[in-house]
């Protein structure tokens, strides 16, 4: 009887874990808004029937996913009440990565794509400011300064171990990666280099990690002259050039025992890793916060510069199909050129001519004759589509409107949700740097 019972249990076990392990609907579908895509949600439920277990598991995964989404995008921890209908209506699709079941038990791993517009409406309804802009990756170098001196990349060091473990589990908007260094850098790294924030060395570290910034996260037990002991933790932020920008976190914690100086509480170190990561995430979200209750606009000036110029080699008449010039070196293979007030399109170029021309582009004024040695120039028009594309794809932008274009600059009016600080911070992250032109206009810096 006992043997038979074991066989039955073993068969049930096989049925649960192997019978239905497969990829189901939506396995090839991807979420168009990665900020609203929550991955790797595992559920395991047993109910009176498999259908009930499956239904409850899907709802539970959506609820867990939405809570992770709120934690990822918002700063405030509000107590929100929502029912099954609320959660289900916010989901675009649910992707089942793995599934296994028995008659009453359902196990699965889900990815969930939430509908961006519906979630934003939910945030607006509940007066929640949010951020959805990902930051470019930052390298993190954990440093433990203890009685043995500086400890780096030590698999037995609990400060390093905690950082390595936590960075693998990150689910926020700031992408942090553990700095690995290399043999050459690790060999010359000394306490003095770190203490003085050696710019050249930090720059090499950043370049080695292929990021645009580095954060040194330091834990240092301190023994004071009065015999009291403390744990000092702080984080120093450096840009890609290796320049120290700011201390973004600092905390001093009193240790309970003097012996703790030599044997730090592992939980204390883990808590500080969590606190530093949370601080970095919170500051990023605050800098990029989209206040759904505030509508704003900015007036932007985009300079259009001359990138190439030459002169007419011979007179240009109104019916000519070719423009003879001293040189076409540096000009695009085909494009637009400017002669005085007229814009002219050419289909190809030779060493000393623009061929197959079309006159009076963009309704510009056409002259019957241009004399020899008159200036022919070409503007850098590539900046326009680039800037427009970046601005139109900022998540909180409502409208991008071109107001005017002249020979020297273009003017764009951008309407968006949130404050101007968040707008310019997000634009800067996308390599668009604006400065004040006056109290209401801003100009793109090159």
N, C-alpha and C positions, 0 to 999 in steps of 0.2 A: 504493500500500500504506500509506504513511504517513497519507494522508488518511482511508482507511478505518479505520485504528487510532484516529485522533482522534475519528471519528464514534462508534465503539464506546465509547470512554471517556466521551464526552459523554452518550451514552444511559444508561450506567451511573450517571453523576453525577445525571442527572435522576431516574432510578429511585430512587436512594438518598434524595434530598432532597424529592422532590415526589410520588412515587407513593403513598406511604402516610402522608403527614402528615395526621393526624386525631386527634380526641379519642376515647379508648376507654372501657372500663368504668370506672365509679365517678367519672365527671367531675362528677356532681351531688352526690356524697356528701361530707359534711364530717365532721371528727373532733370527737367530743364533748368531748375533753380537749385543748385547744390546747397545753398544755405538752408533750404527747406527740405532736405533729404536726410532722413535719419536711418542709419544702417545698424545691422547686427542686434536685433531685439529678439531674445530667446524667451519662449514661454513653454510651460509644461503644466497641463491641467487635466484633472480627472473628474468627470461628471457622470450622470446617470446614463448618458448615451454619447456616442462619438460626435453626433451632430451638435449636441449641446456643448460638448467640450471644444469643438472646433469654433463654434460661434463665439463662445466666451473668450477663447484664446485670441481670436482676431480683434475683438474689442479691447482686451487687455493690452495687446501689442500697440494698438492705436493710442490708448491712454498713456502707456509708458513712453511712446514715441513723442507724443505731444508735450509731455512734461519735459523731456529732454530738449525739444525744440524751444520751449519757453526759456529753459535754463541757458541754451546756446545764444538766443537772440536778445533777451531782455536783461535789464539791470535790476529792476525791482522784483522782490519775491512776494507777490500778492497771492492771497488766498482766492483762487478762482473756482467757481462752481460750474461744472458743465456735465451734461448727460450724454447718453450714447448717441443721440441724434446729433448733438453739437459736434462731437469728435468725428463721427463718420462723415459728416458733411464737409469737413475740412480736408479730407484725404482725396488726392487724385488717384492714386493706386497703391495697392499693397502687394509687394513682391515676396513670394515665398522662396527662400533659398534652400531650405531643407524641411522635410516633413516626415514624421513617423507616427503611427497610431495603432491602437488596439481597439477593442470594442467600446471602451469608455475613456481611454486616455489619448491625449493629443499633444504631441511635441512638435515645435517648429521654430525656425529662425526666419525673421522678417526684415525687409527693408521697407520704409514707408516714405512715399513722396506726398508732401502736403501741398495743397493749392495755395500759392503765394498770395493771390488777391484776397481769397477768403480768410486766410490767416491774418493778413493786414487789417481787414475789416473787423476781425475779432479783437485785435489789439486796439484798434480805434474805439470800438464799443466799450472796452474795459479800461480806456485811458492809459494804455501801456506804450511807452516809448520803446523803440527797438532798433537794433542795428543788424545789418545783413551783409556787410562788406567784409570779405576775408582779407586778412593781412598777409603780405608776402612772408615767407618763412624766416624765422629768426633762429640762429644757432644759440644753444645754451651750453655753457661750460660750468659744471659744478666744481667748486673748490672747497675742500675742507682744510681749515688752518688749525691744527691741533698741536699737542705736545711734541709730535713727531715732525712737525713742520707742515709744509703744503702737501696735500694728498690729491692726486689727479688720476682719473681713469683707473681707479682701483676697484676691482670687482668685489672686494671684501669690505669696502667703505660703504657704510649705510647711507650716507648722504648721496653718494653717487648711485647706489642701488635704487634708492627711492626715486630719483630723477629719471633714471633709465626706465623704470616700471611705469611711472605716471605719464611720461611723454608718449609712450606707446598707446595710452588709453584716451588721449585728448580727443574731445568732440566739440571744440569751440571754434571761434572765428579767427583766433590767432594760431598760426601753425608754428609750433616750437619743435625744433629737432635737436637731438643731443649731439654736441660737437664731438667729433671723433679724433681730430688732430691727425698728425702723421709722424713718422719717425723723426724727421728733421726738426719739426716744431717742438715735439715733446722733449727732445734732447736738450734744447736750449732754453726751455721754459724754466724760469726761476722766480722765487718770491719777489725779488727786486723788480723784475720786469712787470709783474702783475701789480705790485704796489705803486709803481710809477705810471701805470697805465700806458706802457710803451706803445705809441701810435703805430709804428711800423710793424711791430709784432702782432698787434690786434688786427691790423689790416690783413696780414698774411693768414691769420686764423679765419677771418671772415671769408676771404677769397677761397681758402681751402674747403670751407663748408658750402660754398656756392650759395650764400645768402646775402642779404643786404644789411644785416645788423648782427650784433652779438650781445648776449647778456651774460655777464659773470654773476653766478649765484653763489654766494659765500656763506658758509657756516663756520663760526669761530667761537669755541669756548674761551671764556676770559676769567682769569683768577685775579681778583682785586687785592690791593694791599691790606684791606681789612679782613681778608680771608673768605669773603663772599664770592660765589661763582655765578656766572651768567653765560647764556648762549646768545651771541650776537649773529643775526642773519641780515644780509643786505644784497641788493641786486643792482648792478651797474650796467647802464645801457651805452653801447658804442655803435656809431654808424659804420657804413661800409668802408669809409676812409680810415677807420681806426680811431676816430675822435671820440672822446668821452662826452656824452650829451647830458646825462643826468643819473642820479641815484633814484630808482623807481620803487624801491622798497627798503625799509629798514625797521628792525625790531630787536629789542633786547629783552630776554626772558630770564628771570631769576631761577636758578637751579636749586632744588631742595637740599641736596647734599654736596659737600665738597668733593666727594668721590665721583659725583656725576661729571666733573670736569674731565675725568679720564675714561668714563664709561657712560656716554650720553644715552638717554632714553630713546629707543628706536621710534616710539610713537611720537615723541616730540619732534624729531627730524621729519617724520612723515607729514605731520600737521603743518610744519613750516613750508614744506614743498607745496602742499595744497594751497596754503595761504598766498604764496608768491604767485603761483599760476592763476589763482582767482584774482589777485590784484592786477596782473597783466591783462587778463581778459576783461575785467571791469573797466579799466582805464581805456582800453581800445574801444569798447562799446560806448562809453561816455563820449569819446571823441568823435564817434561816428553815429551818434544817436539820431534816429529819425523820430521826431515828435509828430505823430499823425494829426495832432490838433493844430499845428502851426504850418501855414503856407507862406512861402517866401519867394523872392526872385532876385537874380543878380544880373547886372548889365556887364557883359564881357567884351573886351576889345582884343582881337586876334591880329597881331602884326603880319603883314604880307611883305616879305622882303624880296629884293632883287638878288637872284643867285648867279645870273650870267648876263653879260652884255657884249655887244660888238657894234660895228658901224657899217652902214651901207657902202658897198664897194662901187655901186653905180646907181644912177637915178632909178627910182621905182615909180612906174606909171600905173594909172588906174586899172588897166586891162592886163597887166603882167601876171603870169602864173608862177613865176619864180622870183625869189628875192636873193640878189647877189650881195654877199657880205664878206668882210675881211676874214672871218673864221667862225665856224659853228662849234668849236671845241667847248665841251662842257654843257652844251644844250641837249635837251632830251631828243630822242630819235624822232618823236612826233609830239606836237603839243601846241601851246599858244605863245605868241610873242607880242610885244608891245612896241609900236612906233608912234611916238607922241601920244595922241589920245585914242588911237585905233588899236584894237586887239585883232590879231590875225592868226588863223589856224593853219598849220602846215602838216602834211601827211608823212613827209620823210625829209631827210637832210643829206647833203653831201658835205665835203670838206669846206666848201665856200658858198653854199646856197641852201635855202629852204624851198622845197619843192611842193607842187600841188596845193597851193595856198587857197584859203577861203577868206575873203575880206569882210570887214565890219562885223566880226563876231560880237555877240551880246549887245547888238544895236549900237556899237560904238561908231564914232564919226569917221567916214572914209574921205581921204584927200585924193585929189586927182594926181598929185605929184609930190614925191619926197626926194629931196636933193641928196647927193652923195655926201657921206660922212655923218648923216643923221644917226642918232643912237638907236639901236635895236636891243631890247632887253627881255628877259624872261623872269617871271615871278615864281616864288616857291609856293605853288598851289597845293602841294601834298599835305601841308599842315591843316588845311580846311577839313577834308574828309576824316582825317585822324581825330581832330578835336571834336567834331560833330559826333563821330561814332562813340568816343569815350563818354561824352556828356549824355548822349541819348541812352546809354546803357548803365548809367549810375542808377541804382535801384529805387531811389526816392525821387528821381526827376520825373516831372509831369509833362513838361513841354520844352522843346528847344526851338526857338524861333530866330531865323536870320533877319536882322533889321536892315542892314546895309552892307555893301562891299565897295571899297574905293581902291585906288591904286596901292595904297600903303597899308590898309587895314580893313578888317571886317568886324561887324558888331553883332553880337548874339545875345538874346534875352533868354534866360533859363528860369523856368518856374519849377519849384520843388517843395517837398515837405521837409520841415525841420529848420534848424538854424543855419546861419551862414558858416559858422565855424565847422560844423559837420560836413557841409558841402565842400569847402575848400580843402579840408583834411582828406576826404575821399578822392577828390580830384588830384591832390598831390600824390596820393598812393598810386594813382594811375599815370604818374609822370607828367601831370599838368600843374605847373606852379604859377599862381597868379599873385600880383601885388596890387596894392591900392593905387588907383590913378587919381581918384578924388573920393568924396564921401559916398558915392553911389556907383562908381564904375571901377572895373578892375581890368588889368592888362596882363596877357600871357607873357611870362618870361621865357626866353629861349636859352 
